[in-house]
Structures are given as structure tokens and as C-alpha cells.
Amino acid sequence: MRHLSLHPGLAQQAYDAILDAICSGQLAPGSRIIQEDLAARLAVSRQPVTQALLLLRKQGFLRETGRRSLIVAPLDAEEVRRVYAVRGVLDGLAARCAAETNAQRAAAEGPELIAAGRKAVSDGAMQAMIAADIAFHRFLYELSGNPLIEESASLHWQHIRRAMGGVLRRGDRPARVWDEHAAILAAVAAGACDEAERLSRRHAGQAATELAAQLQAAAQTQTEEADDRTPTGGNRHEVESAADRRVS
């Protein structure tokens, strides 16, 4: 995470930096949050970090554990399904409206966004991949001509960002994302309203299905491993130490 400049709005900057780290996986699900470490890494006092953590906990990105400590909330399969169900409807509507009203602009400006996304995948740059993905969908929201679509999406956007990070870290999904984006753009640029909406809904649905299945499989594996272990004080200490290292 980057150092922050000292000026009003420092709590917002701390919030943005910590959320970026959560969405990119730099702060992994289950990682223990230590305020002093975060303040040192961001080169700020504890106060703006405390304010940022309170908001992140309220929004569901952080979770309280025993001893009044915080961890990064694990991604939950059912939550992923709910987020992407909303996103699929909004993205489908945006693509349909964009095809109806702004096909020429989609054809002129969209290829640059596709190229940027493919480059981020080629570079293996996670934050750039997430930023490019968001930029593509916001482009379609803008082309839709309906500001209520982006306003509605913004209520869920931070959770969508985090889910995107989960999707983009897995297998060959990053490259396929941009193949799907390119197909959506082609439909919009052709003015094919039905096809643009269909592809956008399918794009969101596939992402939700794949990520939810992977989360469920991981949860099952963790449960089975936990059943095979006998907890001891030493093991608990090792877990806490490992969590400390993940945020250092």
C-alpha cells in the first residue's frame, strides 16, 4: 500500500487504500487486522485508520472475532450470488440501452478499453485487471444514458470489486473475461440490443457460478481439515502468528 499525504480527508484515503488491499487480495480473507501495522504502512496516525476500519466493518468487509479483534471477512458463496444477481440485471439493462442509444460511440471508444484489459491480464497486474474491468462496465453504464443504472450499481460496487478480485485470481478466467467483454462490446456496437443484454447477463452469471462453486469447495476442504486436527494452544498461537505475517 502507498504512503498517504497529510491533508483533510485522510480517513477516506485510509479507507480507499485498505479497501484496495482487500479487493486485490493483498489483505487476504481471514487475515487479522492490526491497526498499528496499517498505520505504519500508510504513514499516518491510528485515528484515520480507526475511522476507516469502522466503516469497513459496517459495510461487511471486516468481521469481529474473539478478543475484539478484526479479520478480513471471508468471501461467502451466497453473498457472491446475491451481488452478481443484482449486477447481472443492471449490466444487462446497461448493455441493452447502450446498444439502443450509443452504438457508434461503443465502436469508436470500446476497443481501447478491451486492449487495456487484455494488457493487464498479460502483465499479471491484479489491480490493473480490476480497474480495467470496472472501467469497461462503467463505460457501458455511461453509454446507457440512464444515470440511475450507475447510481444503483454504486450501492453494491465495492462488494462487486472484491468479488471481481476473487474471480480474476482463478485459473484462465482473466483471459476469458475479456473475450466475453469483447463479445458484449461487439453486440453493443452492432446495435444488437437483445444479444447485448443476453451476453451481459450470462457474463455475470458465469462469474457468480464459478466463484461460488470455488468458495464452497474451499469451505468444504477447510471443514474437513479442521475435523482432522486436534486444536491445541500451540496451534492457535501459530494461526495468530501467521495472520499477523499476512498483514505485515
Rosetta silent file (secondary structure, phi, psi, omega in degrees, C-alpha in Angstrom):
SEQUENCE: MRHLSLHPGLAQQAYDAILDAICSGQLAPGSRIIQEDLAARLAVSRQPVTQALLLLRKQGFLRETGRRSLIVAPLDAEEVRRVYAVRGVLDGLAARCAAETNAQRAAAEGPELIAAGRKAVSDGAMQAMIAADIAFHRFLYELSGNPLIEESASLHWQHIRRAMGGVLRRGDRPARVWDEHAAILAAVAAGACDEAERLSRRHAGQAATELAAQLQAAAQTQTEEADDRTPTGGNRHEVESAADRRVS
SCORE:     score description
SCORE:     0.000 S_00000001
   1 L     0.000  148.957 -176.156    0.000    0.000    0.000 S_00000001
   2 L   -81.898  156.097  170.403    1.163    3.533   -0.746 S_00000001
   3 L   -71.368  151.521 -176.345    2.049    6.219    1.796 S_00000001
   4 L  -111.143  145.897  175.822   -0.610    8.902    2.147 S_00000001
   5 L   -78.044  152.618 -178.552   -0.277   12.663    2.100 S_00000001
   6 L   -91.647  107.411  173.452   -1.379   14.616    5.149 S_00000001
   7 L  -165.175  169.378 -178.802   -4.430   16.740    4.412 S_00000001
   8 L   -53.213  146.374 -177.847   -8.185   16.750    5.164 S_00000001
   9 L    90.479   16.856 -177.458   -9.910   13.562    4.124 S_00000001
  10 H   -63.853  -34.726  178.103   -7.155   11.320    5.437 S_00000001
  11 H   -63.133  -38.631  177.331   -9.706    8.825    6.800 S_00000001
  12 H   -65.403  -39.943  177.593  -11.166    8.494    3.280 S_00000001
  13 H   -63.764  -41.644  178.114   -7.696    7.914    1.875 S_00000001
  14 H   -62.932  -43.224  177.404   -7.042    5.260    4.510 S_00000001
  15 H   -57.859  -48.725 -178.133  -10.389    3.654    3.681 S_00000001
  16 H   -61.686  -42.600 -177.113   -9.581    3.610   -0.052 S_00000001
  17 H   -67.220  -43.136 -179.650   -6.100    2.162    0.493 S_00000001
  18 H   -68.564  -41.457  178.394   -7.271   -0.606    2.849 S_00000001
  19 H   -63.564  -39.739  175.885  -10.217   -1.477    0.622 S_00000001
  20 H   -58.459  -41.949 -179.342   -7.892   -1.656   -2.379 S_00000001
  21 H   -66.241  -36.475  177.809   -5.703   -4.095   -0.440 S_00000001
  22 H   -68.346  -46.571 -176.257   -8.740   -6.230    0.446 S_00000001
  23 H   -68.138  -31.446 -179.581  -10.107   -6.259   -3.109 S_00000001
  24 H   -83.282  -11.883 -177.840   -6.712   -7.083   -4.649 S_00000001
  25 L    90.412   -0.098  176.766   -6.075   -9.889   -2.172 S_00000001
  26 L   -61.985  -37.992  167.928   -3.093   -8.142   -0.569 S_00000001
  27 L  -103.589  101.918 -171.077   -5.106   -8.440    2.634 S_00000001
  28 L   -76.862  154.636  174.136   -6.430  -11.963    2.210 S_00000001
  29 L   -52.629  132.782 -178.808   -9.743  -13.272    3.590 S_00000001
  30 L    90.295   -9.933  179.217   -9.218  -14.270    7.199 S_00000001
  31 L   -64.811  137.165  176.723   -6.203  -12.004    7.674 S_00000001
  32 E   -76.812  135.368 -178.539   -6.028  -10.428   11.097 S_00000001
  33 E   -96.811  122.952  179.182   -6.179   -6.618   11.033 S_00000001
  34 L  -118.790  111.574 -172.769   -3.671   -4.823   13.268 S_00000001
  35 H   -57.412  -42.900 -177.489   -4.245   -1.064   13.390 S_00000001
  36 H   -60.862  -41.010  179.325   -0.679   -0.198   14.370 S_00000001
  37 H   -64.967  -44.719  179.608    0.725   -2.115   11.395 S_00000001
  38 H   -63.241  -42.566  179.238   -1.682   -0.493    8.942 S_00000001
  39 H   -60.921  -41.720  179.512   -0.951    2.982   10.304 S_00000001
  40 H   -65.610  -41.806 -178.264    2.783    2.390    9.940 S_00000001
  41 H   -68.615  -30.565  179.532    2.425    1.069    6.385 S_00000001
  42 H   -92.297   -6.405  179.302    0.266    4.034    5.375 S_00000001
  43 L    60.392   45.787  177.001    2.484    6.512    7.278 S_00000001
  44 L  -135.382  172.736  175.191   -0.432    8.021    9.212 S_00000001
  45 L   -76.374  173.852 -179.041   -1.641    8.097   12.807 S_00000001
  46 H   -71.263  -25.610 -172.171   -4.047    5.481   14.153 S_00000001
  47 H   -59.382  -51.832  179.209   -7.056    7.839   14.109 S_00000001
  48 H   -65.369  -31.201  177.208   -7.809    7.824   10.344 S_00000001
  49 H   -66.214  -42.968  178.465   -7.135    4.076   10.245 S_00000001
  50 H   -59.236  -44.739  179.737   -9.591    3.518   13.094 S_00000001
  51 H   -63.003  -41.727  179.571  -12.262    5.532   11.272 S_00000001
  52 H   -64.399  -41.470 -178.376  -11.643    3.599    8.063 S_00000001
  53 H   -67.050  -35.821  177.599  -11.853    0.243    9.840 S_00000001
  54 H   -61.350  -43.187 -179.587  -15.140    1.173   11.498 S_00000001
  55 H   -68.656  -41.457  179.585  -16.677    1.918    8.089 S_00000001
  56 H   -64.509  -35.473  176.477  -15.239   -1.225    6.503 S_00000001
  57 H   -67.646  -42.611  179.749  -16.663   -3.313    9.339 S_00000001
  58 H   -61.955  -34.978 -177.740  -20.081   -1.692    8.927 S_00000001
  59 L   -83.366   -5.333  176.020  -20.006   -2.441    5.185 S_00000001
  60 L    93.372    5.688  178.316  -19.170   -6.087    5.779 S_00000001
  61 L   -80.592  -25.146  177.534  -15.579   -6.136    4.540 S_00000001
  62 E  -119.612  156.532 -178.590  -14.241   -6.787    8.044 S_00000001
  63 E  -136.476  140.129  175.873  -15.566   -9.060   10.764 S_00000001
  64 E   -76.849  142.678  172.876  -15.130   -9.066   14.519 S_00000001
  65 L  -120.902 -171.350  176.062  -13.623  -12.131   16.121 S_00000001
  66 H   -60.011  161.949  178.558  -12.950  -13.016   19.746 S_00000001
  67 H    62.384   23.305  174.722  -10.899  -10.650   21.869 S_00000001
  68 H    58.083   31.764  176.204  -12.436   -7.678   19.994 S_00000001
  69 L  -100.107  168.084 -177.747  -10.072   -8.105   17.050 S_00000001
  70 E  -119.460  145.929  170.729  -10.882   -7.766   13.354 S_00000001
  71 E  -129.523  161.194  171.299  -10.231  -10.004   10.373 S_00000001
  72 E   -69.380  124.051 -177.086  -10.892   -9.590    6.658 S_00000001
  73 L   -63.372  132.221  176.899  -14.314  -11.166    6.154 S_00000001
  74 L   -62.924  148.956  171.926  -14.159  -14.330    4.056 S_00000001
  75 L   -68.822  134.040 -176.071  -15.900  -14.261    0.696 S_00000001
  76 L  -111.831  132.706 -175.515  -19.211  -16.058    1.072 S_00000001
  77 H   -58.931  -43.154 -177.934  -20.754  -18.071   -1.768 S_00000001
  78 H   -68.328  -37.193  177.409  -24.312  -16.921   -1.080 S_00000001
  79 H   -64.408  -40.948  177.330  -23.242  -13.281   -0.853 S_00000001
  80 H   -58.887  -44.284  178.894  -21.448  -13.632   -4.194 S_00000001
  81 H   -61.062  -42.496 -178.973  -24.644  -14.983   -5.769 S_00000001
  82 H   -65.233  -44.572 -179.151  -26.692  -12.083   -4.391 S_00000001
  83 H   -61.728  -45.653 -176.652  -24.212   -9.446   -5.545 S_00000001
  84 H   -75.350  -23.290  173.965  -23.950  -10.884   -9.042 S_00000001
  85 H   -63.983  -43.486  176.870  -27.711  -11.347   -9.342 S_00000001
  86 H   -66.161  -45.428 -178.165  -28.092   -7.585   -8.923 S_00000001
  87 H   -62.262  -39.244 -179.374  -25.147   -6.894  -11.164 S_00000001
  88 H   -60.342  -42.085  178.834  -26.484   -9.149  -13.933 S_00000001
  89 H   -64.341  -47.138 -177.871  -29.750   -7.227  -14.105 S_00000001
  90 H   -66.261  -43.287 -179.140  -28.023   -3.834  -14.105 S_00000001
  91 H   -66.931  -38.575  177.865  -25.361   -4.841  -16.614 S_00000001
  92 H   -62.837  -43.623  178.400  -27.934   -6.391  -18.927 S_00000001
  93 H   -64.596  -42.297  179.901  -30.049   -3.257  -18.868 S_00000001
  94 H   -61.362  -44.158 -178.714  -26.986   -1.050  -19.407 S_00000001
  95 H   -65.257  -41.187  178.145  -25.862   -3.074  -22.419 S_00000001
  96 H   -61.581  -48.368 -178.913  -29.339   -3.026  -23.964 S_00000001
  97 H   -65.367  -38.701  178.643  -29.689    0.735  -23.532 S_00000001
  98 H   -62.311  -41.565  178.762  -26.151    1.332  -24.808 S_00000001
  99 H   -64.837  -33.875 -179.500  -26.907   -0.661  -27.952 S_00000001
 100 H   -72.894  -35.253 -167.419  -30.070    1.350  -28.485 S_00000001
 101 H  -116.298  -21.075 -171.026  -28.553    4.788  -27.992 S_00000001
 102 L  -141.224   39.659 -178.680  -24.755    4.769  -28.362 S_00000001
 103 H   -60.814  -41.238 -177.756  -23.661    2.008  -30.737 S_00000001
 104 H   -65.468  -42.024  179.362  -21.322    4.298  -32.690 S_00000001
 105 H   -66.814  -37.625  176.867  -19.548    5.543  -29.591 S_00000001
 106 H   -58.856  -44.002 -179.576  -19.175    1.965  -28.355 S_00000001
 107 H   -65.757  -34.907 -176.169  -17.499    1.029  -31.633 S_00000001
 108 H   -79.341  -41.394 -171.566  -15.191    4.053  -31.511 S_00000001
 109 H  -103.698  -23.377 -174.893  -14.108    4.032  -27.857 S_00000001
 110 H   -64.127  -41.046 -177.392  -14.668    0.489  -26.645 S_00000001
 111 H   -56.465  -32.273  178.201  -11.713   -1.266  -28.336 S_00000001
 112 H   -64.187  -37.482  178.340   -9.241    0.810  -26.322 S_00000001
 113 H   -68.850  -39.119  177.449  -10.798   -0.478  -23.094 S_00000001
 114 H   -62.918  -43.694 -179.863  -10.628   -4.061  -24.343 S_00000001
 115 H   -62.579  -39.994  179.169   -6.962   -3.603  -25.238 S_00000001
 116 H   -64.774  -39.816  178.591   -6.205   -2.165  -21.787 S_00000001
 117 H   -65.485  -43.188  179.558   -7.894   -5.121  -20.128 S_00000001
 118 H   -65.365  -36.218  178.319   -6.009   -7.674  -22.187 S_00000001
 119 H   -65.583  -41.405  178.466   -2.720   -5.924  -21.414 S_00000001
 120 H   -60.966  -39.922  177.477   -3.436   -6.034  -17.679 S_00000001
 121 H   -64.276  -45.661 -179.669   -4.066   -9.775  -17.948 S_00000001
 122 H   -60.829  -37.259  179.926   -0.865  -10.264  -19.949 S_00000001
 123 H   -77.638  -16.185 -176.763    1.093   -8.294  -17.340 S_00000001
 124 L    70.042   26.469 -176.226   -0.492  -10.250  -14.490 S_00000001
 125 L   -93.240  103.273 -172.980   -1.298   -6.963  -12.717 S_00000001
 126 H   -61.089  -48.660 -178.009   -4.249   -7.687  -10.415 S_00000001
 127 H   -63.444  -36.764  177.612   -5.145   -4.107   -9.517 S_00000001
 128 H   -67.443  -35.977  177.303   -4.912   -3.097  -13.177 S_00000001
 129 H   -63.129  -45.520  179.695   -7.180   -6.032  -14.115 S_00000001
 130 H   -63.760  -44.681 -178.990   -9.799   -4.952  -11.586 S_00000001
 131 H   -62.183  -41.339 -179.971   -9.542   -1.302  -12.664 S_00000001
 132 H   -66.828  -39.417  178.342   -9.898   -2.248  -16.339 S_00000001
 133 H   -62.155  -47.163  178.978  -12.905   -4.464  -15.592 S_00000001
 134 H   -61.777  -42.992 -179.041  -14.612   -1.681  -13.667 S_00000001
 135 H   -60.355  -39.764  179.835  -13.800    0.841  -16.401 S_00000001
 136 H   -63.009  -47.588 -177.524  -15.423   -1.372  -19.041 S_00000001
 137 H   -69.600  -36.893  176.781  -18.666   -1.797  -17.126 S_00000001
 138 H   -67.233  -31.382  174.340  -18.836    1.866  -16.162 S_00000001
 139 H   -60.322  -45.029  177.866  -18.352    2.720  -19.837 S_00000001
 140 H   -65.683  -37.855  176.729  -21.469    0.708  -20.641 S_00000001
 141 H   -60.225  -43.635  179.929  -23.338    2.396  -17.791 S_00000001
 142 H   -63.917  -44.376 -179.538  -22.391    5.772  -19.248 S_00000001
 143 H   -64.501  -23.519 -178.282  -23.393    4.717  -22.773 S_00000001
 144 H   -63.581  -25.469 -177.584  -26.777    3.576  -21.483 S_00000001
 145 L    75.582    5.680 -179.348  -27.793    7.200  -20.999 S_00000001
 146 L  -116.353  100.208 -176.116  -29.572    6.242  -17.768 S_00000001
 147 H   -64.038  -19.389  179.996  -27.750    7.652  -14.717 S_00000001
 148 H   -68.532  -23.707  179.058  -29.903    5.565  -12.383 S_00000001
 149 H   -65.786  -50.795 -179.894  -28.123    2.416  -13.551 S_00000001
 150 H   -68.156  -36.455  177.390  -24.725    3.553  -12.289 S_00000001
 151 H   -61.221  -41.419  178.583  -26.260    5.077   -9.164 S_00000001
 152 H   -67.133  -41.933 -179.698  -27.893    1.746   -8.366 S_00000001
 153 H   -65.289  -33.472 -176.623  -24.702   -0.171   -9.125 S_00000001
 154 H   -63.304  -25.315  178.667  -22.642    2.134   -6.918 S_00000001
 155 L   -65.019  -27.934 -176.425  -24.537    0.892   -3.840 S_00000001
 156 L  -112.018   -0.362 -165.747  -23.055   -2.560   -4.453 S_00000001
 157 H   -64.030  -37.590 -178.288  -19.912   -1.623   -6.330 S_00000001
 158 H   -64.807  -39.001  176.585  -17.354   -2.088   -3.562 S_00000001
 159 H   -68.808  -34.458  176.163  -18.558   -5.630   -2.912 S_00000001
 160 H   -64.480  -41.186  176.739  -18.536   -6.243   -6.651 S_00000001
 161 H   -55.284  -45.057 -177.522  -14.923   -5.025   -6.754 S_00000001
 162 H   -67.334  -42.069  177.750  -13.988   -7.569   -4.116 S_00000001
 163 H   -63.942  -36.653  176.299  -15.820  -10.374   -5.881 S_00000001
 164 H   -57.444  -44.301  178.935  -14.062   -9.381   -9.107 S_00000001
 165 H   -58.445  -40.408  177.884  -10.740   -9.891   -7.384 S_00000001
 166 H   -63.811  -41.412  179.316  -11.844  -13.381   -6.400 S_00000001
 167 H   -66.189  -45.611 -171.631  -12.884  -14.186   -9.964 S_00000001
 168 H   -76.134   -9.821  177.109   -9.775  -12.731  -11.593 S_00000001
 169 L   -90.524    3.328 -169.625   -7.360  -14.650   -9.381 S_00000001
 170 L  -116.991  124.019  169.227   -8.600  -18.043  -10.571 S_00000001
 171 L    53.809 -138.601 -178.504   -7.440  -20.213  -13.473 S_00000001
 172 L   -93.516   12.342 -176.947   -7.906  -18.957  -17.017 S_00000001
 173 H   -58.040  -39.613 -178.504  -10.806  -16.712  -16.034 S_00000001
 174 H   -54.895  -45.399 -179.590   -8.920  -13.403  -16.592 S_00000001
 175 H   -67.378  -40.347 -178.953   -8.437  -14.058  -20.303 S_00000001
 176 H   -66.127  -32.383  176.992  -11.995  -15.353  -20.734 S_00000001
 177 H   -55.014  -43.859 -175.706  -13.367  -12.228  -19.044 S_00000001
 178 H   -80.205  -22.986  168.793  -12.004  -10.103  -21.853 S_00000001
 179 H   -64.492  -42.638  179.058  -13.217  -12.482  -24.540 S_00000001
 180 H   -67.468  -41.263  176.943  -16.688  -12.068  -23.019 S_00000001
 181 H   -60.648  -42.418 -179.607  -16.275   -8.295  -22.778 S_00000001
 182 H   -62.386  -38.481  178.461  -15.246   -8.159  -26.427 S_00000001
 183 H   -67.083  -40.761  177.155  -18.378  -10.108  -27.423 S_00000001
 184 H   -61.491  -47.027 -179.900  -20.589   -7.777  -25.373 S_00000001
 185 H   -60.076  -42.417 -179.815  -18.947   -4.731  -26.949 S_00000001
 186 H   -60.555  -40.552  179.132  -19.412   -6.162  -30.447 S_00000001
 187 H   -66.945  -42.058  178.595  -23.126   -6.647  -29.794 S_00000001
 188 H   -63.137  -47.025 -177.991  -23.493   -3.126  -28.408 S_00000001
 189 H   -63.783  -26.910  178.171  -21.550   -1.613  -31.326 S_00000001
 190 L   -85.204   -4.769 -177.799  -23.788   -3.513  -33.759 S_00000001
 191 L    73.403   20.278 -178.665  -26.915   -2.174  -32.071 S_00000001
 192 L   -87.317   86.242 -170.816  -27.988   -5.740  -31.227 S_00000001
 193 H   -61.309  -49.494 -177.570  -29.978   -4.951  -28.099 S_00000001
 194 H   -62.155  -43.915 -178.882  -31.218   -8.437  -27.246 S_00000001
 195 H   -66.840  -40.057  179.335  -27.816  -10.029  -27.795 S_00000001
 196 H   -61.706  -44.277  178.963  -26.016   -7.348  -25.776 S_00000001
 197 H   -66.386  -43.549 -178.561  -28.339   -7.870  -22.829 S_00000001
 198 H   -61.153  -46.157 -178.874  -28.152  -11.654  -23.069 S_00000001
 199 H   -65.681  -37.500  179.953  -24.356  -11.713  -23.170 S_00000001
 200 H   -66.766  -43.217  177.919  -24.076   -9.279  -20.271 S_00000001
 201 H   -64.394  -41.612 -179.752  -26.408  -11.309  -18.068 S_00000001
 202 H   -65.862  -38.143  178.469  -24.589  -14.528  -18.976 S_00000001
 203 H   -57.763  -48.105  178.764  -21.226  -12.895  -18.241 S_00000001
 204 H   -67.011  -41.353 -178.861  -22.315  -12.002  -14.704 S_00000001
 205 H   -63.981  -40.434  179.201  -24.000  -15.363  -14.178 S_00000001
 206 H   -65.381  -42.155  179.300  -20.936  -17.350  -15.206 S_00000001
 207 H   -61.631  -43.610 -179.795  -18.692  -15.351  -12.916 S_00000001
 208 H   -63.910  -45.600 -178.008  -21.059  -15.904   -9.989 S_00000001
 209 H   -61.802  -46.055 -177.518  -21.413  -19.629  -10.637 S_00000001
 210 H   -65.983  -46.833 -177.192  -17.675  -20.244  -10.930 S_00000001
 211 H   -68.453  -41.678  179.079  -16.681  -18.198   -7.910 S_00000001
 212 H   -61.241  -41.740  178.976  -19.482  -19.538   -5.691 S_00000001
 213 H   -63.749  -40.844  179.324  -18.544  -23.125   -6.573 S_00000001
 214 H   -66.953  -38.850  178.720  -14.890  -22.472   -5.790 S_00000001
 215 H   -66.446  -41.063  178.588  -15.756  -20.843   -2.466 S_00000001
 216 H   -64.794  -39.990  178.631  -17.986  -23.743   -1.492 S_00000001
 217 H   -65.269  -41.621  178.891  -15.272  -26.247   -2.381 S_00000001
 218 H   -64.693  -40.650  179.168  -12.699  -24.313   -0.368 S_00000001
 219 H   -63.993  -40.307  178.401  -15.043  -24.106    2.617 S_00000001
 220 H   -63.695  -41.958  178.399  -15.669  -27.850    2.447 S_00000001
 221 H   -62.477  -43.717  179.202  -11.936  -28.540    2.344 S_00000001
 222 H   -62.681  -39.772  178.869  -11.333  -26.295    5.352 S_00000001
 223 H   -63.468  -43.782 -179.982  -14.090  -28.044    7.285 S_00000001
 224 H   -65.294  -39.725  178.694  -12.634  -31.459    6.524 S_00000001
 225 H   -66.809  -38.725  179.186   -9.141  -30.338    7.505 S_00000001
 226 H   -64.980  -36.688  178.662  -10.448  -28.838   10.746 S_00000001
 227 H   -65.562  -27.543 -177.625  -12.183  -32.114   11.584 S_00000001
 228 H   -86.099   -7.822 -177.259   -8.873  -33.928   11.166 S_00000001
 229 L  -104.897  151.071  172.251   -6.994  -31.643   13.545 S_00000001
 230 L  -107.372  110.900 -176.654   -6.944  -31.552   17.338 S_00000001
 231 L   -62.297  140.018  173.561   -6.764  -27.897   18.446 S_00000001
 232 L  -135.721  165.892  177.427   -4.032  -27.022   20.927 S_00000001
 233 H   -60.301  -38.869  179.444   -2.803  -23.807   22.450 S_00000001
 234 H   -63.926  -42.066  178.858    0.338  -24.054   20.313 S_00000001
 235 H   -62.697  -40.493  179.810   -1.666  -24.419   17.113 S_00000001
 236 H   -62.199  -40.592  178.824   -3.793  -21.420   17.986 S_00000001
 237 H   -62.691  -40.048  179.671   -0.658  -19.364   18.536 S_00000001
 238 H   -63.728  -39.922  178.626    0.696  -20.468   15.160 S_00000001
 239 H   -63.041  -44.627  179.986   -2.528  -19.399   13.423 S_00000001
 240 H   -64.802  -39.353  178.692   -2.440  -15.974   15.040 S_00000001
 241 H   -64.613  -40.641  178.987    1.219  -15.549   14.111 S_00000001
 242 H   -63.635  -39.916  178.692    0.501  -16.487   10.506 S_00000001
 243 H   -64.259  -39.517  177.668   -2.352  -13.959   10.365 S_00000001
 244 H   -60.345  -42.374 -177.508   -0.012  -11.274   11.706 S_00000001
 245 H   -66.010  -31.531 -177.457    2.515  -12.053    8.977 S_00000001
 246 H   -67.303  -23.327  179.809   -0.106  -11.760    6.234 S_00000001
 247 L  -108.351   10.445  179.179   -0.714   -8.098    7.045 S_00000001
 248 L   -95.072    0.000    0.000    2.893   -7.145    7.733 S_00000001
